[in-house]
Amino acid sequence: MSLLDVRGITMRFGGLTAVDDVSFNVDEGQIFAVIGPNGAGKTTLFNAITGVYEPTEGSVRFRGSPVRLEPDARLGLRAAVVAILAGLSAFIAINIQELWTVGIAANYALNQPFPWAKAAGDALDAARAVPFAWGVLPAILGAGVGAGTVVALWQRSRRTPDLIARAGLARTFQNIRLFTDLSLVENVLVGMDSRMSSGFWTNLLRLPAFSRERAWTEREALDLLEFVGLAERAYEAAGSLPYGHRRRLEIARALASKPAVLLLDEPAAGMNPSEVVELMELIRRVRDRGVTVILIEHHMKLVMGISDRIVVLQYGKLIGQGTPAEIRADRRCIEAYLGTEGEG
Amino acid sequence: MRRLPMPILAYFAIMAALPLFMGATGLFYDAFQAIFVFSLVGLGLNVVTGFTGLLNLGMAAFMAIGAYTFAILTSDIYPFQIGFWWGILATVAIGAVAGFLLGAPTLGLSGDYLAIVTMGFGEITLDVLKNLDAVTKGTQGINPLPRPTFGSWTLELQQERGWYWLLLGFVLLAVLAVRRLERSRSGRAWLSIREDALASQCMGIPPKRTKMIAFATGSALAALGGALFAALLSSTGEPASYDFQVSILALCIVIVGGMGSVAGTLVGAVVMVGMNSLVLVKLADWAGAAGVGNASNVLASPNNWKYLIFGLALILVVRLKPDGLLPPRLEGGAS
């Protein structure tokens, strides 16, 4: 079974079909390249794989699973609890004046013990006496809105980028997206978030688990910066890095989650030849760590030099796939790149 | 304490010592009690807007929720009367819950839309407080409220120094809490959302949950500020004390001090609220003594220039120091 299985992905934006029925498999341990002229739909394909977009058609399977939330008992429970609370709130919100007056104000006298049971009884009686239109009806409406909101919000969060990242697919971006005001270490630590377990209270109260986690995460973050060659600037702001280094930091941040697959979107864009050589070296070392690499790239020397397998996109369609040697020999693929049929 | 940076340590040292050089009562205390209350609200807003980048224009509503929760649970006109300390605890919890409840359906909204929703929430809260008079006593406010007790000793309303230090203590607690969160997994998740929401989500940070926790934390701090504000006056005051201007004041504090900077928020509160309750009041006194200000001429009273001066301060800061007076700084390094 292949690691990543892209089946018939189609991505339509209104009348425009950016990706048209693309299928391919990526095997574990490969360096897999997606090439094609500008506007061929490569980044859109990446976005569909990583959950930034929901594909119009088709599916992405990672280790055989669609990485998607399925309806379960917890969803039902949550909807039920919210429905009950929302129904009660709606009822109370409308009738609070009456209930408060009957239950609390009427029973309370300064410096005398408050008859809680009687107050509750009076309030209940008052609640029962509320006419249907002001009691049961708003409660039902409130419950409906509450449950509906839960289900609607769940529906929208079934296949989100954070879910996919946590499943083991990390990515970088074509236009580098770092957390520029944070330090290099902090950038990597954010990438490591999915492997951390300390929660709000652990952090607030500085429980022992906090210090333990801080120790190993910081050590590992520094190791990763070392791996990409940025350790000596670990505590500088990411925004102060020169362009070539930013790519490396983005790769370190993506690797921090220990992903099974790393998706690199045009990692060599804007790099000079010597930087490209270093980048090739880095990508090979990433692969040697056991990470499967999928990259989008224009830089032919880089792609042909390191890829195990290549797919070629043009106008959103997959026009060829194979080893670098096969692609080099494929007339259609060469034409797509030379742009003989109009500019892409 | 060991990791608090210099500006914050200096702030608390100066603030703790200041009353020793002042009289036992006076305008100074009114001003600084207000400064501390708004420091708490500002710290809350700093978590929401400064750290997480969510523009919240309804902080006053959470202050009001805090003040009224505290009042209902502690005042002797109602049967609950759980006392000052339990009241404060309950208020912080209910403030957080209120933040969750507002956040749950709205935090999917981005930028300006969230700002509009929070602004609307502020207005609705005011109207509810005004009109729900069986519970909130309408425009009259709930009073009297209990005073804090320490063992058998009670801090009376006129012991202004005591209140000053008590509030300063709450500010210190809030600063410690916010700093601890900021420099942890929780805080990094907030900052990453502010820096780049998409990249953050693609790194596995669940946006909604993270934003909700920020929202609840900010609301809890604002509610604490509201509860202390009410306790100081022994009354919630009228609902209009928590109007839109208050939300804007909180925002000004964070912007002037420096978005995302705890030290900046403290300084921002001193500058903005100090101007409001110290400088302007003094000016009004002088103007009165010099016979300049008279009731018939609205322009002669410095208090009526308040919002003009706020606006001017804001414009000056944004023009001259766009990151605020004390912008956040990177920390860490070889430990």
Interface residues (C-beta under 8 A of the other chain):
Chain A: T50 V52 I96 Q97 W100 T101 I104 A105 N107 Y108 L110 F114 W116 A119 T149 L153 R156 S157 T160 P161 D162 A165 R166 A170 R171 F173 R177 L178 F179 T180 D181 L182 S183 V185 E186 L189 V190 G191 D193 S194 M196 S198 G199 F200 N203 L204 R206 F210 E213 R214 Y235 E236 A237 R253 A254 A256 S257
Chain B: D76 I77 Y78 P79 A104 P105 G108 L132 A134 V135 A177 R180 L181 S184 R185 S186 G187 R188 A189 L191 S192 E195 D196 L198 A199 S200 Q201 C202 M203 G204 I205 P206 P207 K208 I213 G260 P328 L330 G332 G333 A334
